[in-house]
Amino acid sequence: MAIVSKEFEENARVSSQAFGLPTNRFVVVPDSPEGIAEDKIRAEVDAVIDDVVEYLTTPPPVPGGRPAVTQLQAQRATTIEHYQGRDQFEALDQFNRAFLQKDRGDGFSLVPPTPERVAEMLKGTTKAPDDVVAILQPGMGIATVEKIAINCVMAGCEPRHLPVIMAAVKAIEAMGFYARGWLMSTSVNAPMLFLCGPIVEELGIHTGQCTLGPSKWSQTNIVLGRALRLVLMNVGYNRPRVMDMDTIGTPLKWSFCTAENQERNPWQPFHVEHGFDRDTDMVCVTSMRNQIEIADFVSKEPETLLNEFIHGTLSKDSAFAVSNRGEEARPQTTTDPNGRRKILPGGLFIMLAPEHAELLSRFQWPKASIKNYLWMNQKIPARWVANLVRWFPPHEVREEWKWVLKASEYDLDRTMLACRPSPASYHIAVVGGWGAKSLVFTCSELSMMEVTDRTR
Amino acid sequence: MQGELEGFRLGAAPRSPSLAGKKVGLVWNAKRGGDVALDRVGEQLGRRFPEVVVTRYNGNFPCAPQLLEKALEECDVFVGSSGD
């Protein structure tokens, strides 16, 4: 049994089904305990304690499972639904209303996934419709090629886009349990799809002016990002207020797809930097938070420009390096022996404006030096860490950080600490068009996956 | 092998009609306030059933298997906290 707050009741119910406990029972209290007074938490527990005792001492009424999981399993089979109207436009409206009502959409109009359109979409891959691409977090949905194709149709994709979304789904699976954390979190996590390799130009990904915005220029970016969102919702059950409990949310959740502006990138392509061949097509998936613009059109040397990044991105997220939360599930930063995938550590994802990249390269700074400079100089006073650590349960503080709880006042004020674990916590990609305005996000681990199974 | 996959379904743990004399484990996932709620559950169970022994296990997200195994060895009944 579980005690759940009202807003999380559906989340608890669906989670229990997805994680294999369909007979789990719930006692519902009004508030989530994270931000309310302790006396109120105790009073809410007291109000339901009779039910808690009953559920702890009596077996669930329907041993062996309620039909909810069966309902989930039934969704494995593709069904044909019919929508009618006075004309095709009204039928389209009916379809959209029904799909939204069933929580299958993102709020915008969807392209109807007719059998013909799905069959056409499936021509984009060499894989069979029933092939299982991945088991998708957080709801452990079975992501078959056909299910992914259906969502790609609804997002407005072309057949050649399908293998990109298949690779993105595999990239999320490669992050394991950790992905469940950020997908379901109350934090503002937006999955980003970042493409690398020849496929960027081949598909017409817009990497220049306002790459992350609306318009005909970014149409491919938009449908790819949207397709991943729909797959997460419809196959992974990552639906807001169900298995996505983001407190406020962000428009980046609708669609978030871009790539490096290679024409203006003075360094190696992102995937080459991380050990892949230039001709390999890759997707990189990560969860982005905390969008911060770094506007600097006055710097004439690397140091002053980079200092803007250092000062502008000092956020409380940096202190998460003191916590061991998620450590058990954190994906290892490894490359597979076949060179087809890789996990990179989380940290900051810097979308460096080409003008900023140009300044740094004019002074012949390699990317490694930029990362080292940022890491060495992005420091916070030990007092900041100590103030935060005091709020952590002691067992959640990494061993190497416990000293701040014992440090003298003098040392807390005098000591400055690097606020991220290593230079590898800084990811840099040249993105966007004209303007001395870079954009920085905090990011989870990055999962890189080769795009395979394409129809040539 | 979870979720939609056929055959993955766990039943509820066997229930005893009384918690009297039981060892109750409170497994906290380190989310704020969950400790307060769990401790209150422990207090209330202690008042209702004689000789209940309550132990708190300070876990994390996700909980380390070693901690769960330790709790399993030491207790008869568990109340956990999950999420926010």
Interface residues (C-beta under 8 A of the other chain):
Chain A: A2 I3 F8 N11 A12 Q17 A18 F19 G20 L21 P22 T23 N24 S32 P33 E34 G35 I36 E38 I41 R42 E44 V45 D46 I49 V52 V53 L56 T57 T58 P59 P60 P63 G64 G65 V69 L72 Q73 Q75 R76 I135 G139 M140 G141 I142 F177 G181 M184 T186 M245 N324 R325 G326 E327 E328 A329 P393 H395 E396
Chain B: M1 Q2 G3 E4 L5 E6 F8 R9 L10 G11 A12 P14 R15 S16 P17 S18 L19 W28 A30 K31 R32 G33 G34 D35 V36 A37 R40 V41 Q44 L45 R48 N58 N60 F61 P62 C63 A64 P65 V77 V79 G80 S82 G83 D84
